[in-house]
């Protein structure tokens, strides 16, 4: 059984004001808990910003930051949708409408982007247990792409549209366990696909 520990947040539509009402959200799509401080990373999707908070809901210095773009319909795919962070604090956030992954420092500085020309609609991100490989789901291409986390070099991808094992129909969430197994939420096929990382 579980019991409620705490809560924080609430709704706020900020439009272009990235720093307005930190700690509140508008159609936030994803969440990740981890990084060096075991903090809470939230792509505040329809506010086109990324928030990083302590587990009690206090915004970390340097956040929120702009992340992704909006398309008008707040319930549609907007801003950044999925996020992960490495043990050193580097943050990887999928910008679904820009076809990119934004890479931020632990203090919120945009370092670079990953996936230009390779990704179409990236939705979520995850790192291998050693932090060396970045996995990105792509809902338009129906595949998972791999990049070198440190440089953003494209390593390859797998998957295509279909219903067979290792096929996808709008893969969304992705997570990696401590053994390196990769779990993908195959959204339209209503299933979770599990893969073993290549040796």
N, C-alpha and C positions, 0 to 999 in steps of 0.2 A: 504494500500500500504506500501511497505517497501523500504528503501534506503540503499545502502551499507554504512557500518560504517567504516570498516577497513578490512585488510586481512594480513595474514602472512603465511610463509611456503615456499614450493617449493620442488622439488624432490632431494633426495640424497640417494644413495645406499651405506651403510656403511659396510655391511658384519658383521664382528665380532667386529668392533670398536663402542662400545655402546655410547661413548661420542663424536664421530665425528659429526660435523655440527648439533648441537642441534637446534631445531626449524624447521627442514626440515624433510620430510617424504618419505616413500617408501611403497606404498600399505597399508596405514593406514586404518584399518577396522572400527573403532568405534570412538565415542567421548562422553564425559560427561562433563557437566558444573555444578559445585557445590562445595561441601566441605566447609570448614570454610572460605576460601578466595574467594569463587565463581570463582575458577580457571578453566582452560581448561585442561582436562585429555584426552590424545590421545594415544591409543595403536598403536605404529608405527610398524605395524605388520611384514612386510618383512625385517625390520631392527632388529627384535626380541628385541625391547626395549619399555619402557613406558616413555612418555614425559608428564610433567606437566608444564603448562605455564600460565602466566597472560593473561588477556583478550586482551592485546596488543601484545602478542607473546613472552614475555621474559621468558626464562626457569627458573623455580624455583630452588633454591639451593638444591643440592642432586640429581637432575635429569639431563639427562635421566638415567634410570636404565635398566639392562637386564631383559627381560620378555619373556618367552617362547623360542621355538626353531624354526628353519626354515627347510623346507623339499626340497628345491632346486628350485621349481617353484615359482617365486616371486608373480605370480598372484593367487597362491593357498592359502590354509589356512596356515598361518605362525604366529609365535610369539604369542602375546596376541591379542585378537580380540575385546573384550568388557571390559568395566571398569565402576566402580562406586566408589564413596567415601562417607563416612559418615560425620556427622557434626563435629566430632572430628578430621577428617583428615585421618582416616584409609582408605586405598585404596584396592579394590578387583578387580583383573584383571584376566580374563579367559585365560588360556594357552591352546589353542585348541589341540595341538599335544601332550601335556603331560598329559592330563586328569586331570588337576588341576586348582585351583584358587590360584594365588599368592596373599598374603596379605602383603602390605607394610605400613610402618609408613608414616606420613606426610612429613618426611625428606628423604624418599626413601629407608629406611632399610627394607629388607625382614624379616618379622616377623615369618611367617609360611606359610604352604600351606593347602588347604582345598580340600577334595573330592577324595583323593587317594583310588582307589578300588571301588568308587561309580560313578564317572564321567568318560565318555569315550571321548567325544569331546565337552567340554564346550565352548560356544560361547559368551555369554553375561551375565552380572550380574546386579542385582538391589537390593536395600534395601527397607524393609518396612518403612513406615513413621517414626516409632520410632527408626529405625536403629537396631532392634533386630534380624530380620530375613533376611538372604541373599538368594535371588532367583537366580538360575543359569539355563540357557537354555542348553540343551545337544542335538546337532544335530544328533549324531549317535544313541542315545537311544530314540530320539523323545519324550522327556519329559522335565519337569521343576522340578528341585530338590531344596529342602529347607534345609538350614543349620542355626544353631545358629551363628550369626555374630561374637560374642565375642570369641567363643571357636572353631567353625568349626564343632560342633556336627551335624551329619546327622539327619534330622527330618522327611524325607520322600520325595515322589515325586508324580507327577501325569502326565498322558498322555501316549499314545502309538501310533504307526504308524497307520494312517487312515485318513479318511475325515470327520468323524462325529464330532459334537461339542465336544471339550475337547480332540480330537485326534490331532496329529501333523504330519507333514512331513518336517523334518529339521527346527525346531524352532530356530530362530536366535536372533533378538533383543528382549529385554525385558525392560519394564519401569513400575514404580509404581507411581500412583498419590497420592495426599495428603490425599485422603479418603481410601487408601489402595487397590484400584482396580489395578489389574495386567494386563498389556497389552503385548501380545506376538505376534511377527511377525512370522506367520506360513508360512515360505518362499515358499515351493513348492506348498502348497495349496492356495497361493495368497490371504491371508486374515489376519486379525488381530483378535485374540481371546482375549476376555476380561473376567476376573475372579474376583469374590469378595473374599477377604481374609477370611479365616475361623474365626468365632467369637471366 
